[in-house]
Amino acid sequence: MLCAVYKSSRRAETYLYVPGRDDFQRVPAALMQTFGSPIFLMIMPLKADRKLAQVDMAKLRSELSEKGYYLQLPPPTENLLNAHLAEQTRKKGGRGGE
């Protein structure tokens, strides 16, 4: 099985996988509007032994078969303020109330 990979012209680190080049017929119009103009990256074979950094190959194959597309969103960004506050709270709790 082959699939075509496109990156979004509007959203960083957002990719759309479809069964063939320019095969967007099963992709919802609302998604295409949000995604923007697809920028073609490559055609790739979906071999069982192939590894992708942020995509579960079984899920990719399943969604391509069932929905006709797979949308890869960027990983959530770390909220540095929340991480800092949590660290400060942890440090205060470790001092025994000083």
Buried (B, 14 or more C-beta within 10 A) or exposed (E): EEBBBBBBEEEEEBBBBBBEEEEBEEBBEEEBEEBBEBEEEEEBEBEEEEEEEEBEBEEBBEBBEEEBBBBBEEEEEEEEEEEEEEEEEEEEEEEEEE
